[in-house]
Amino acid sequence: MNIRLIGSGVMLTVLYSGCACAEGVALGDMANTLLVGGGILTKLMWAVCIVVGIALIAAAFTQFQIHRRNPKLVPLTTPVLYLILGIIAIAIPFAGQVEGFLSSGQKGVGGAAVTRSPAVGTKHYEPTDIDAPIY
């Protein structure tokens, strides 16, 4: 039964892609359609990280209250671990923003902006160079 289901899925994919090519859909339009789902997935993962982080911090406080009443029931490492994991989960969505903020705010000698040196062994071509490879 699974083979039939997989086979019919493959056939539908082939037929759909054939119809898409027959209609003259540009490759850029298909790429833009795929990118729309990425934005939704990004927002969903951001929200999940925040909710999980808040839940872990709440669990850490709850476990700490239980530890205060009876230290043998819950070891102290449990609420500390939950607190650290909660802070990390909340910090994950903001990690890219912090890196961009720090790198754009750096100043060099005399107040000049810091530029990163090119990687060793790579060639840099001018836009007008006729021999530059196409990437």
N, C-alpha and C positions, 0 to 999 in steps of 0.2 A: 504494500500500500504506500509506503514511504517513497519507493522508487517511482511510482506513478505520479505522486504529488510533486516530487522533484522534477520529473520529466515534464509535467504540464507547466510548472513554473518556468523552466528553461524555455519551453516553446513560446509561452506568453511573452517572455523577455525578448526573444528573438523577433517575434512578430511585432511587438511594440517598437523595438528599435528600428525595424524595417519601415514601419509607418512613419516614425519620426524623421528618418532620412528622406523618405519620399515627400514629406511636406516641406522640406527645405529648412529645417530648424538649424540655426547656426550653433556651432560648438560653444561660443561665448554665452548664448542663451541657456544652453544646458548647464554650463558651469555656474551661471548666476542662480539657476534653480537649485542646484546642489548647495550653494552657499547659504541660502535662506534657512535651511534646516540647521546649519552650523550655528547661526546666531541664536536660534531658539534653544538648541542644546546647551550653548554657553550660558545663557540666562538661567536655564534649569539647573545646571551644575553649580552655578553661583548660589542660587537659592538653597539648594540641598546642602552645600557646605555651611552656610550660615545657620540653617535649622539644626543640622547635626552638631555644630559647634555649641550652639545654645543648649541643646539637650545634654551634651556631655558636661558642660559647666554646671547645669542644674543637677545632674547626677552626682557630680563631684561634691557639691554642697550637701546633698542628701546623704551621701556615703560618709562625709565628714561628721555630720550630726550623729549618725549611727555609731561611728568610731568614738565620738566623745562619750556616748553613753556606755558602750562596752568595747574597749579596745581589742579584745580577743575575737570579737565577732567579725570585724572588718579591719584588716591591716591598714596602716596609714598610707602605704604605697598605692592603694586603690584610688582614693580620692585625688591624690597628687597626680597619678597617671591620667585620670579622667580630666583633670583641670588642664594639664599640658596638652593632651590630645584635643580638647575643646578649643584652646587658644590657637593651636596649629590649624584646625579645621576652619576657624573663622579667618585666619590670616591667609589661607590659600588663595582666595579670590583676589586679594590685594597685593600678592607677591609681584606680579608683573608691573603694577603701577608704581610700587616702591622702587623697583630697579630702574624704571624709566625716569623717575623723579630724581634719583641720586645721580644718574649718569648725565642728565641734562644740566644739573646745577653745579658741576665741577668747574673749577677755574684753574688755569695754569699760572705760569710765572707772569707777573705783570698784569694779571686780570684777564689774560687771553683765554679763550675757551680751549679745553683739552680736546685734541683730536686723537683718535685711535690709529695706530700704525697699521699698515696692511699686513696681512699674514705673510710669513716668510715663504718664499717659493712660488708666490702667485704673481701673475703678470696683470697689470692694469692697462687697459686700452683706452684711448681717447675716443669719443663718439664719432669723430670724423675719420678715424683710422680705417682704411679700406681692408686691411688684413685682419681685423678683429674677428674672432669667432662669434657665431650666433649661438646664444644660449637658449 
